[in-house]
């Protein structure tokens, strides 16, 4: 009698291999560090349901837009989550910026992109422009977290991302301890536009977190100086003040 060997379909083999990887190298939620269950990616279901969404895409004159008032009036601004110190959102963004977890930015882009698709305030977008890093920081980090976020938005909104249209020409030290006025002074004229590439249209400027809005204001001012360019803005999070 011939031995009966089980035959596995390739998809079954892949599932078995995935289960073994999960057993020995369990994935954890990038927001709360609990183990991820089967089917969960990047963040757990509890974080999906409990991370504090802003719904700014539905609100004219929302807190993020008021942050820019008097500097970039009339610019629609959306943010996916509220940012608070020692929160799950802070942990998630820290993993994106400093631990190489670019998948966190892509996920945030997917989630916010689904919201923007149904928002009349963000109709007519033809492209995405990520806030750039200075070349020294880019070389040190190896990636731009805003590009990861922009990639997720691009995939959902089905519009291209233009990572080479905006350039940061001056580096700055950490702005964590700067006040609002000092932050604006630190990034004033810090960005230049590659005018040979930019085409007229309405573009979505994307960054990770709005604190004072200084970085967004500097970028918007540079882009809006190009004839025919209109700018909206979106970030992963908005820091309450």
C-alpha positions as CSV (number, residue, x, y, z in Angstrom):
1,X,0.0,0.0,0.0
2,X,1.4,3.3,-1.1
3,X,1.9,6.1,1.6
4,X,-0.7,8.8,1.5
5,X,1.0,12.2,1.3
6,X,-1.1,15.3,1.7
7,X,-0.9,17.7,-1.2
8,X,-1.1,21.4,-0.3
9,X,-2.3,24.1,-2.7
10,X,0.1,27.0,-3.1
11,X,-2.3,29.3,-1.3
12,X,-2.5,26.9,1.6
13,X,1.3,26.8,1.8
14,X,1.4,30.6,1.9
15,X,-1.2,30.7,4.7
16,X,0.8,28.1,6.7
17,X,4.0,30.0,6.2
18,X,2.3,33.2,7.3
19,X,1.0,31.5,10.4
20,X,4.5,30.3,11.3
21,X,5.9,33.7,10.9
22,X,3.2,35.2,13.1
23,X,3.9,32.5,15.7
24,X,7.7,33.3,15.9
25,X,7.6,37.0,14.9
26,X,4.2,38.3,16.0
27,X,3.1,41.6,14.5
28,X,2.0,44.3,16.9
29,X,-0.3,47.3,16.5
30,X,1.8,50.4,15.7
31,X,-0.5,52.5,17.8
32,X,-0.9,50.5,21.0
33,X,1.6,47.6,20.7
34,X,-0.9,44.8,21.3
35,X,-0.6,41.8,19.1
36,X,-2.5,41.9,15.8
37,X,-5.1,39.2,15.0
38,X,-5.5,37.5,11.7
39,X,-6.8,40.0,9.1
40,X,-5.5,43.1,11.1
41,X,-2.8,45.2,9.4
42,X,-0.7,48.0,10.9
43,X,-3.2,48.8,13.7
44,X,-5.7,46.7,15.6
45,X,-9.4,46.9,15.3
46,X,-9.7,48.6,18.6
47,X,-7.4,51.4,17.4
48,X,-9.3,51.6,14.1
49,X,-12.5,52.3,16.1
50,X,-11.0,54.5,18.9
51,X,-8.4,56.8,17.3
52,X,-9.9,60.3,17.5
53,X,-11.0,61.3,14.0
54,X,-11.5,65.0,13.3
55,X,-14.0,65.0,10.4
56,X,-12.4,68.3,9.4
57,X,-13.1,67.5,5.7
58,X,-16.8,68.1,6.5
59,X,-16.2,71.4,8.4
60,X,-15.6,74.8,6.8
61,X,-13.6,77.0,9.1
62,X,-12.5,74.1,11.2
63,X,-9.7,74.4,13.8
64,X,-6.9,73.5,11.4
65,X,-8.1,76.2,8.9
66,X,-8.4,78.8,11.7
67,X,-4.8,78.0,12.6
68,X,-3.8,79.3,9.2
69,X,-6.2,82.3,9.2
70,X,-4.6,85.6,8.3
71,X,-1.7,83.8,6.7
72,X,-3.4,81.5,4.1
73,X,-7.0,82.3,4.3
74,X,-9.5,80.3,2.2
75,X,-7.4,77.1,2.1
76,X,-9.4,73.9,2.8
77,X,-7.6,71.8,5.4
78,X,-8.3,68.2,6.5
79,X,-6.7,66.1,9.2
80,X,-7.4,62.5,9.9
81,X,-6.9,62.3,13.7
82,X,-6.4,64.6,16.7
83,X,-2.8,64.5,18.1
84,X,-2.2,64.5,21.8
85,X,1.0,63.8,23.7
86,X,1.5,60.2,24.9
87,X,-1.5,59.1,22.8
88,X,-1.9,56.2,20.4
89,X,-1.8,58.7,17.5
90,X,1.6,60.0,18.7
91,X,2.9,56.4,19.0
92,X,1.7,55.6,15.5
93,X,3.4,58.7,13.9
94,X,6.5,58.1,15.9
95,X,6.7,54.6,14.4
96,X,6.3,56.2,11.0
97,X,8.9,58.9,11.4
98,X,11.6,57.2,13.4
99,X,11.2,53.5,13.1
100,X,10.8,53.0,9.4
101,X,7.2,51.9,9.5
102,X,6.1,53.6,6.3
103,X,3.0,51.4,6.1
104,X,1.5,53.6,8.9
105,X,1.6,56.6,6.6
106,X,0.1,54.6,3.7
107,X,-2.7,53.4,5.9
108,X,-3.5,56.9,7.1
109,X,-3.6,58.0,3.5
110,X,-6.0,55.3,2.6
111,X,-8.3,56.2,5.5
112,X,-8.3,60.0,4.8
113,X,-8.6,59.4,1.1
114,X,-11.8,57.5,1.6
115,X,-13.2,60.6,3.4
116,X,-12.0,63.1,0.9
117,X,-13.6,61.2,-2.0
118,X,-17.0,62.1,-0.6
119,X,-16.2,65.7,0.4
120,X,-17.3,68.5,-1.9
121,X,-14.7,70.7,-0.3
122,X,-11.9,68.6,-1.9
123,X,-13.4,68.2,-5.4
124,X,-11.2,68.8,-8.4
125,X,-7.8,67.7,-7.1
126,X,-5.4,66.8,-9.8
127,X,-2.3,65.9,-7.8
128,X,-0.6,65.5,-4.4
129,X,2.5,67.4,-3.3
130,X,4.2,66.1,-0.1
131,X,6.0,68.5,2.2
132,X,9.7,67.7,1.5
133,X,12.5,67.1,3.9
134,X,15.8,68.9,3.6
135,X,18.4,66.7,1.9
136,X,20.5,66.2,5.0
137,X,17.5,64.9,7.0
138,X,16.4,62.8,4.0
139,X,19.8,61.2,3.8
140,X,19.8,60.5,7.5
141,X,16.2,59.1,7.7
142,X,16.2,57.4,4.2
143,X,12.6,58.3,3.5
144,X,10.0,61.1,3.7
145,X,7.1,60.2,6.0
146,X,4.9,62.7,4.1
147,X,5.5,60.8,0.9
148,X,4.2,57.6,2.6
149,X,1.0,59.4,3.6
150,X,0.8,60.9,0.1
151,X,1.2,57.5,-1.5
152,X,-1.9,56.2,0.4
153,X,-3.9,59.2,-0.7
154,X,-2.8,58.9,-4.3
155,X,-3.9,55.2,-4.4
156,X,-7.4,56.0,-3.1
157,X,-8.0,59.3,-4.9
158,X,-6.3,58.0,-8.1
159,X,-4.3,61.1,-8.7
160,X,-0.5,61.3,-9.1
161,X,2.0,62.4,-6.4
162,X,4.7,64.9,-7.4
163,X,7.6,64.6,-4.9
164,X,10.0,66.7,-6.9
165,X,7.9,69.8,-7.3
166,X,8.7,71.3,-4.0
167,X,12.1,71.5,-2.4
168,X,13.3,72.4,1.1
169,X,16.4,74.7,0.7
170,X,17.1,75.4,4.4
171,X,17.5,73.0,7.2
172,X,16.2,73.7,10.7
173,X,16.6,72.2,14.1
174,X,13.7,70.6,15.9
175,X,10.7,72.9,16.3
176,X,9.3,71.0,19.3
177,X,10.2,73.7,21.8
178,X,9.6,76.7,19.6
179,X,6.6,79.0,20.0
180,X,4.2,79.9,17.1
181,X,6.1,83.0,16.1
182,X,9.5,81.4,16.1
183,X,8.3,78.4,14.1
184,X,7.0,80.7,11.4
185,X,10.3,82.6,11.3
186,X,12.2,79.3,11.2
187,X,10.5,78.1,8.0
188,X,9.9,81.4,6.2
189,X,11.3,81.1,2.7
190,X,12.5,77.6,3.4
191,X,10.8,76.1,0.4
192,X,11.1,76.7,-3.4
193,X,9.0,75.4,-6.3
194,X,10.4,73.8,-9.4
195,X,8.4,76.0,-11.7
196,X,9.5,74.1,-14.8
197,X,7.6,71.1,-13.6
198,X,4.5,72.6,-12.0
199,X,1.3,72.8,-14.1
200,X,-1.9,74.8,-13.3
201,X,-4.5,73.0,-11.2
202,X,-5.7,72.3,-7.7
203,X,-3.2,70.3,-5.6
204,X,-3.3,68.6,-2.2
205,X,-0.3,69.5,0.0
206,X,0.3,66.8,2.5
207,X,2.3,66.6,5.8
208,X,2.3,64.4,8.9
209,X,1.1,66.8,11.8
210,X,-0.2,70.4,12.0
211,X,1.0,72.1,15.1
212,X,1.3,75.9,14.5
213,X,0.8,75.5,10.8
214,X,4.1,77.2,10.0
215,X,5.4,74.6,7.6
216,X,2.1,74.4,5.7
217,X,2.0,78.2,5.4
218,X,5.5,78.4,4.0
219,X,4.8,75.7,1.4
220,X,1.4,77.1,0.4
221,X,2.8,80.5,-0.1
222,X,5.5,79.1,-2.4
223,X,3.1,77.1,-4.4
224,X,0.3,79.8,-4.6
225,X,2.9,82.2,-6.2
226,X,2.8,80.0,-9.3
227,X,0.1,81.2,-11.8
228,X,-2.9,78.9,-12.0
229,X,-2.0,76.8,-8.9
230,X,-4.6,76.4,-6.1
231,X,-3.7,74.5,-2.9
232,X,-5.7,72.5,-0.4
233,X,-4.0,70.7,2.5
234,X,-4.2,67.5,4.4
235,X,-2.3,65.9,7.3
236,X,-2.4,62.7,9.3
237,X,-3.1,64.6,12.5
238,X,-3.9,68.0,14.1
239,X,-2.3,68.9,17.4
240,X,-4.8,70.5,19.8
241,X,-3.6,73.8,21.3
